[in-house]
Amino acid sequence: MERSVPTYQDAQLVLKLYELRREEKLRDAREWFRQKFFPTSVDDIKAVQGSTGNENTYFRMVTTYWEMAASFVVRGVLNAELFLDSGGEMIFLWTKLEPYVAQLRTAPGGDMFLVNVEKVVNSSPRAQDRVRKTRERLASRLRTSASART
């Protein structure tokens, strides 16, 4: 999955992926996912997937964007380590959704949900460490938020 030295073409593709993230609607979707979407069960995700509002669109935009980007790494088009240098947002996505992925994959048509993201994360000890650290930060944030509400 990984080439030893990133190429100029790898750098160009990373820049193109960054440019795509700046598109206004995708930016709104990413903001929603980062700031407002904190699933605590698979039912929370299924509710968004089954809705007809912006949340459904945002969820699909964010997950398919990162799945597409990860597919470039899995297929050998993009250097994994260079991709992960700027892939913190994908790590955050995986950290939020990973606890529910197995259940989501049992739904009709869901068998391929985030398979490339998972492959990229599992292929890199550095990515796995970032997931662990992100999970700790996210848990702390949720605890702080919960205690502020009580």
N, C-alpha and C positions, 0 to 999 in steps of 0.2 A: 504494500500500500504506500510505502514511503520511499522517495528517492533521497539520496544522501545530501545533495546540494541543491538548494532552490535555484531555479533559473529566472532569467528576466521575464519569461512568459508567466511563470508562477506569480511573480510580483505584479505583473499587469493584471492577471486574473483577480488577485486579492484587491487591487485598487478598483477594478470593475465591480466586484461584490460590494465594496464599501460605497461606491457611487450608487448602486441600486438601493442600498439601505437608506439613502438620503431622500428617496422618492417620498412625496408628502403622505400619501395614504399608508405606505408601509411604515413610515415614521410614526404615524398615529397608532398603527397596530402594535408596533414595538413598544410604544409608550404605555398603551393599555396593558399589554402582557407584563411589562416590567413593574408597573405601578398599581394596577387594579386587579389583576388575575392571580389569585392565590388559592388554587384548589386544595381542598382537604380530603377529598374522596374522588373516586372515579365518577360518581354521580355528578359532581360539580362540573367535570369536563364534559360528560355526556349532555348535561343541560345546555352548555354553551354550543356544543356541536349540533344539538337539536333545535336551537333557537333560530329565529329569522332576522335578528338584529345585527348591529355592527359587531357585537362580540363574536358571533360566528365567523363573520368575514375576517375580523382581526386574528382570531385563533388560526384559521386556515392560512392566512397570509404569512404569519410568523412561522408556523410549523413547516409549511411547504418551502418557504425561503431557506430555512436552515437545513432542511432535508436535501434540497437541491444543491446547496453549497457543499454539504458533506459528501454528496454523491461524487463530486469532482475529486475529492480526496480518495474515496474508496475505489474509484475507477482509475486512479493513477494520473489524473490530469493535473492535479494540484498537489504540491508538496505539503504533507501533513503538518509538519512543525511550523512552517511559515503560516499556514492557515490558522493553526492554533494560537499563534502569536497575537492575532487580532480576533480570535473566536470566543472571547469571554461571554458574549451574549448567547452563543450556542450552548456553552457550558451551563449558563443560568437556565436556559430553556430545558435542557436535559435534567438538571437538578430538580426543577419544579415538576416535570412530567414523568420522570423515570419510575417513581413508585406505582404509577398507574398504567404504564405501557403494556405490561403483560395482559391486563384485563382489557384494555382498549383493542389489542390485537385479536381478541376473540370475537369482536363484533364483525358482522358481514362487511367485507371490503377493508377491514382494518389490519390484516395480517402483515402489511408492510409499513405500518405506522412507525416512523422515525428509525427505520432499520439502519440507514446510513449514518445518522447521528450517533446511534449506539455503537456502530463499528468504529467510527473515528474515536469516540471516547474510550472504548475498550482497547484500542490499539496503542494507546499512549499512556504510560505511567504518569506523565506530567498532567495530562487531561484528567485522569482519575483523581490525582491529588487535588486539582482545582475543583472538581466536583465535590470532593469531601470538604474542602474549605468553604465552598459556596453553600453547601448544605448546612454547615455550622453557622455561617452568617445569616442565612435565611431563617433558620430555627430561632436564633437569637432575636432577629427582627420581629418574627411572629410572636414570640413570648413578650417582648416589649410592647408590641401593639395590643396584645390581649390584656396585659396588665394595665395599660392606659385606659382601656374601656371599662375596667371594673372599679 
